[in-house]
């Protein structure tokens, strides 16, 4: 296989991985915004606790903790995906450098 074909294949794969990384980043941003909204709700609820029953406070806190747990799992999943994609991109960059180095050595001969 000639160098152009190999490089084109590697660069196409890298481009696809970069696009997938962008999607993960957007997803992480989305979940962070949802988290911030939830934290604002929690802050507002805390102000009401002085006038609330213990049962209301416990129910509210329990619901918020469930939502936080769900959001954290989603964000952790997306971060793990992003880490995996970045590792694959790094491997492709190394592969590209090695291919070009090998090609340059052949050209010198």
C-alpha positions in Angstrom: 0.0 0.0 0.0 1.5 3.4 -0.9 2.0 6.2 1.6 -0.8 8.4 0.3 -3.4 5.6 0.7 -2.2 4.8 4.2 -2.1 8.4 5.3 -5.5 9.1 3.9 -7.0 6.2 5.8 -5.3 7.2 9.0 -6.2 10.9 8.7 -9.9 10.0 7.8 -10.0 7.8 11.0 -8.5 10.7 13.0 -11.0 13.1 11.6 -13.9 10.8 12.7 -12.4 10.4 16.2 -12.1 14.2 16.5 -15.8 14.6 15.5 -16.8 12.0 18.1 -14.7 13.9 20.7 -16.5 17.1 19.8 -19.8 15.4 20.3 -18.6 14.1 23.7 -17.5 17.6 24.7 -20.9 19.0 23.8 -22.6 16.3 25.8 -20.4 17.0 28.8 -21.3 20.7 28.5 -25.0 19.9 28.3 -24.8 17.7 31.5 -22.7 20.4 33.3 -25.4 23.0 32.5 -28.1 20.6 33.8 -26.0 20.1 37.0 -25.7 23.9 37.5 -29.5 24.3 37.1 -29.9 21.5 39.7 -27.5 23.2 42.1 -29.4 26.4 41.8 -32.6 24.6 42.6 -30.9 23.1 45.6 -29.7 26.5 46.8 -33.2 27.9 46.4 -34.7 24.9 48.3 -32.2 25.4 51.2 -33.7 28.9 51.7 -37.1 27.3 52.2 -36.0 24.7 54.7 -36.3 27.0 57.6 -40.1 27.1 57.0 -40.4 23.4 56.0 -41.2 20.1 57.7 -38.4 17.5 58.2 -40.3 15.2 55.9 -40.3 17.8 53.1 -36.6 18.5 53.5 -35.8 14.8 53.5 -37.9 14.1 50.4 -36.5 17.1 48.6 -32.9 16.2 49.5 -33.4 12.6 48.5 -34.8 13.6 45.1 -31.9 16.0 44.4 -29.3 13.4 45.5 -30.9 10.9 43.0 -30.7 13.5 40.2 -27.1 14.4 41.1 -26.1 10.7 41.1 -27.7 10.3 37.7 -26.0 13.4 36.3 -22.6 12.3 37.7 -22.9 8.9 36.1 -23.7 10.4 32.7 -20.8 12.9 33.0 -18.4 10.2 34.1 -19.5 8.0 31.2 -18.9 10.9 28.7 -15.5 11.7 30.3 -14.5 8.1 30.0 -15.6 8.1 26.3 -13.6 11.3 25.7 -10.5 9.8 27.3 -10.7 6.7 25.2 -11.2 8.8 22.0 -8.2 11.0 22.9 -6.1 7.9 23.5 -7.0 6.6 20.0 -6.2 10.0 18.4 -2.9 10.0 20.1 -2.1 6.5 18.8 -3.0 7.6 15.3 -0.8 10.7 15.6 2.1 8.4 16.6 1.3 6.1 13.7 1.3 9.0 11.3 4.7 10.2 12.6 6.1 6.7 12.3 4.8 6.3 8.7 6.2 9.7 7.7 9.5 8.9 9.3 9.7 5.6 7.6 8.7 7.2 4.3 11.4 9.9 4.7 14.1 7.3 5.3 13.1 5.5 2.1 13.2 8.7 0.2 16.8 9.4 1.4 18.1 6.1 0.0 
